[in-house]
Amino acid sequence: MSNFAQLASGAQALQDQIVRWRRSLHEIPELGLDLPKTSAFVAEQLTDMGIDIQTGIAQSGIVGLIGSANDGPTFALRADMDALPVSEKTNVPYASKHPGRMHACGHDAHMAMLLGAAKLLVDHSQEFYGNVKLVFQPGEESPGGAAPMIAQGILDNPKVDAILGLHIGAIFKNMPAGTIGVGYGPLMASLDRFYIKVIGRGGHGAMPDTTVDPIVITSVLIGALQQLVSREQKPTQPMVLTIGRIQGGTAYNVIPGFVELEGTVRTTCQKARERISRRMEEIVGSITAGLQGAHEFRYDFGYPPLITDKAVTKLVEDTICKLFGLEKVVQITEPSMGSEDMAYYLERVPGTFIFLSAANPAKGIMPLHHSPKFQLDEDVFWKGSAVLAASAMGWLHKNRVK
């Protein structure tokens, strides 16, 4: 395979093009699985590079395949494509042209950097063994595009043997611009959602003895639910239970008939999320019944915990060191309680997920993800393309058919 200096210089030469791609994509943010303009733009760039593509996967997803002249396994690179329902307030000349929509999490940069990696891989396709599969995925923010893409066979034909994804921005703090975070094992949390309806018997606020007050029941319930984390979860194993919505009542002097609660549970352990879902239902049932009420309960399992593979992570870490130097690697020792549907791929295929910092206080750039003022230090983009391409080539070389 090419030496790392050649790949790094090739990526630097693409820097201006990667920025242009990113800015073009930034202007046309789209939501969920329905990304017609975004998908058409990406497909056009890949086709111009001579890459065979499949489109329309999970509605707007694209898979490209770069095959080498040498037989071997398949390494996948994944970028998400969707934006957020956010009204942009950056005043940059390439701001969103779609009112109420914005690339406020960096997915535009993910696509541009993967396009840069694709160009590098095409240029060096005679020098590696096997295939590189390019996965451009819709719906990471919502409703989740990884699972339907997997269900439609994107990890097959040819079978994907390992996978790498990248996130830009400032997910992990105190990382200088251009550094790359790597982590071993549990790296991001699951994303689960619950709904509770506490059912009582409404009536006049001056006559509580004639009612079953769901607000009082709810107040007892909230404390009990928090104890599932503080007293039943192993302290060294992170878990978050957050109630984000409580609604009940319409007047100051009327006891309502019901109260609704919604929230999220985050954990890095599959067994823990299964346990807490059962315990929550038990607690809700026992407290509401004990206080003469009734309940409805729903627990929706969303994205699983994101857990990286040790061998693939080590190879990518070594690749970063060879490309940019040891000082550009940041070890992530504590997981984020945020979530990513990259986790679905990592449940099925050995792989890893890395974090490219684009925070640069000297330039006044401190990315606040999902903020209308979200911005990135564009000068780091070439590094993302370089590490994606070099990691794919390095893994294929190491695992080539002998």
N, C-alpha and C positions, 0 to 999 in steps of 0.2 A: 504494500500500500504506500501511498505518498507519505513523505515525512510531514511532521506536524507543522514545521515552519512554512511549507508550501501551502497547506490548507489554511493556515492563519492568514498568510498574505493574500491568498485567493479570496477569503472572506472579507478582508479589509478592502479589497478592490471592488467588492460588491456593495459596500456600505451605502453609497448614495442610492443605488437601486433599491436596496432593502427599505430605506427611508421613504422613497417614492411609493413603493408598494404599500407600506404601512399608511401613509397619508391618504392614498386613494381609498383604501379600505376604511379608514377612519371617517371618511365623508359619507359612507353609505351603511351605517349601522342597521342591523336587522335583528329580530328577536326570535328566540326559541328554535324551532326546527324549520321555520319558513324563511329561508335566506336566499331568495332568487338572485339578487344582484351580487351578493357576496360570492355565492357559489359560482356564478357565471364568470366573475373576475378571476377567481382562483383557477377555474378550469381552463380559461384562456391562457393564463401564464404557463401552466403545466403543459398544455398542448403545444405552445410555442417552443418549449424546451424539448419536445419530442417524446414526452412521457406518456405512456398508455394510462388512461384513466377510466374509472367507473364513476358515474354520477347518480344522483337521485337516491342515495342510500340514506335511510332514515329521513327521507324527504329531500334534504339538501346536502347530505354528506358526500364527500369525494374521497376516493382511494386511488392513488397513483402507484405504479410499480416501476422501479428502476432495476432492470435485470442486468447482471454482468455477463461477461463472456465465460466466466468460470462458475461451475456448479457449486452450490453450497446452501446454507440455511438462509432464513429470512429474518431481518431485523426491521422493526417498525418504528416510525417517528410520528408522534401525534401532536396536532395543534387544534385548539377549539376555535370556533368561528363566530359565535353569537355575541350580541351586545346586550345592553341593559335599558330598561325603561326610565332613563334619566335625561333631563334637559341640560345640554352642555352649556357651561359658563366659563370656557377657557379663553375665548377671543382669539384663538389661533386661526390663521388663514385657511386651514384645512378642517375646520370644525364641521360637525355633523350637519348634513343637509336634510336629515330626517327629523323633524320636530319631535321632541319627547323621547328620542333614542340617542344613545351615545355608547361608544366603546370606552367604558369607564373602568375596565378591569384588565386591559392589555391584550385582549384576544386579537385585535388588529395586528399588533406586533408579533404575536405568536405565529399568525399566518405568514406574515412577511418574512420572519426568520426561517420558517420551514421552507418557504419558496427559495430563500437564499441557500439553505442546505441542499435543496433539490438540485439547484444549478451546480453547486460544487460536486455533488455526487454524479451527475450526468457527465461533467467534465473529467471525472476520475473513474468512470465505470469500468474501465479495463483493468483497474488496479486492485479490485476487491473481489471476493468470492461470494457468490450467492445473490440475494436480492435485498433491496430496501423498499419497504412498503410505506407510503406517505398517507397518513390518515388525517384528513381535514374533517373535523366533527362538529355538527351543530348542537345547539341545545345544552351546553354545559351548565349555564346559569339556571335554566329551566326549560323543559321538564326533565332533562337528562338525555343526552344523545348517545352516550357510550353504549348503554344496554341495548337499544334497538339496532345500533350498528353491528354489535357483536351478534345479535340474534339473526341478522341478515348475512352473516358469514364473513365479515371482514378479517377475521383472524385465520381464515382458511384460504386455500387455493391461490398462492402457496401458503402453507401453514406458517404462522408467525411464531418464531422461536424466542424472541426477546423484544422488549419495547421500551422506549424512552419518551418522556414528556417533559415540557419545560414551562415554568410560569415566570413572568416578568413582573417588576414592580417593587413593592416593599412589604411582601407578606411577612417576612421575618425582619425585624428592625435591626438597626445598628450594623447594616452591611453596606460598605461603601459602593458607589456605582461601579459596575463592571465586575464585582465579585460574584461568585456562584456558590450557593448553599447546597450541600448534600447531606443526606441523613440516612441512617441505617435502621430498618425495622419500621415500627409505627411512626408515620410522619404527619398524617392529617387524620382528623376524626370522621366518624360516621355522621350522617345527616338524617335524623329521624324527626318526625312531626307527630304531635298528639292533639287530640280534641277531646274535651270533657264537657258534658252537659250535666250540671247539678240541678235536679228537678225537685222542687218543693211544692208548697201550696200557698199562693199569694193571698194578700189581704191588706187590711188597713194597718198602717204603721203604728197606730195607737192601740192596736189589739193583737200583739204578737202571739198571744196564747191561742189564737184561733188559726194560726198559720204554721207552716213549716218553712222557715226562713232559709232560702238557698244561699243568701249572702253570708250568713253566719256559718253555714256548713262549709262554704268555700274557704272562709278564713281559717277554719280548722284544717281543711284539706291541703292548703298551700304549705303550711308548716310541716305536715306529715310527708308530703312529696319531697321537700328539700332534705328531710332526714334520710331518704333513700340514698342520697349522695353522701351526706356528712357522716352517716352512721352505718351504712351497709356496703358502701363502695370502699375497696382497698385504697388507702390514702395515696399510695405511690402509683396508682393507676388512674389517669385523669378522666374525669367525667363532668359534664355540665348539664344541668336541667334548668331551663329557662322558660318561664311563663311570659309570653309576650303580648297576650291579649286577654282581657277580662271584660265581659260585657254582661250587664244585668240591671234591670230596673229602668223606669221611665219617669218617676216622680219622687220627690224627696220624702213624701209621707206614705208611700205605697210599698209594701213588701212584694217583690216580684215572684212570678211563678217558677223562674229558672234563671240560672247564671251559666254563661258559656266561657270556657277557657281554652286557649290554644297555646302551644309552646313547642320547644325543640329539645331533644336530647342529643348530646354529642359524647362519643367515647371512642377510644382507639382499640377496643377489644370487642370482638364479635360476641363472645359469651356474656359479657357484661351488658350489652344492649339487649340481648334476648332475656336476660334475667330481669333487668329493670322494667321492660315492657310488661312482664308477668306481674311483678310486684306493684307496679302502678295500678294495674287493673284491680288487684286485690285490695289495695289501700282505698281506692276510689269507691269500690263496692262496699267495703266494710264501714267506712266512715259515713257515707250517705245513708246506708241502711240503719246504722246505729243511731243516727239523728233523725230518723223517720222520713228520709227523703228517698229519691231514686236517682238513677244516673244513666247516661250513655257514655261510652268510652270507645275511642278509636286510636290505634297506634299504627302509624304508617312507617315502615322501614324504607328509608331512602338510600342515599349513597353509602356504601360500606366504608369501613376504615381503610385508609390508604397505607399500605405496608410495602416497603421496598425490598427487593431481592439483594442480598449481600454481595453476590458475585458481580452482578451487573452494576450495582452502585460503585463498587471498588474500581471496576474498569472505567466507568465514566469519571470518577474522581481522578484517577491516574491520567486520563486523557486531558482533563482541565489543567492539571499540573504541567503536562508536557506542552500544551498550547500556550498557556499564559503565565506559568510559574506557580509555585506552592502558595504564595501570598494571596492568590486570587480565589483560593478555596476557603469556604467557611463551613465548619462542622456544625450541623444542626443537631443539638442534643436533646431538645425538648420539642414535642410535636405541636403543631398548630391545631386549635380546636375548630378551625375552619374546615371546609369539606371540598372535595373535588371528585368528579365522576371518572377521572383517570383511574380511580380505585377499582372500577369494574374490570379494566384491562389487567391490572396487576393481580386480581383474583385468579386469572386464567393463564397468564403468561409471566414468566420472570421478567422483571423490569425495574425501572426506577423513575423518580420524578425529581427535578432539580429546580432551583430558584435563582434567576438572574436579577441582581439588584439594578434598578434604574432610578434610584433615589440619589439626588445630587444637591445637597443644601447650598453649595457654592453657587449653583445656578438658580436657586430658589425652587428646585423641583423636589417635592416630598410627596410621592404618590399616595393619595388616600383612596383606596379601592372603593368603587361604587359611588364616588363623589362626583358632582357635576364639574369640579375643577381638576379632575384626575389628569396628570401629565406624566410623561416619561422622558428620561435622558436618552435621546435617540442615538447618542454616540456609542452606546453599548450594543447596538443591534447585531453588528457583525460577529460579536463574540457568541451570541446565541446560535447563529448559523454555523459558525465554526465548530462549536462543541457538539451540535447535533450531527453534523456530517462526519466529523472525526470519530465520534463514539460509535456510529453505525459501522464505519469502515474498520475501526479497531476491533469491534466485537466480531464482525464477520471474518476478519483475518485470523483472529484467535480461534474461532470455531469452524474454520474452513474444513472441507472434506479433504482428507489426506490419502 
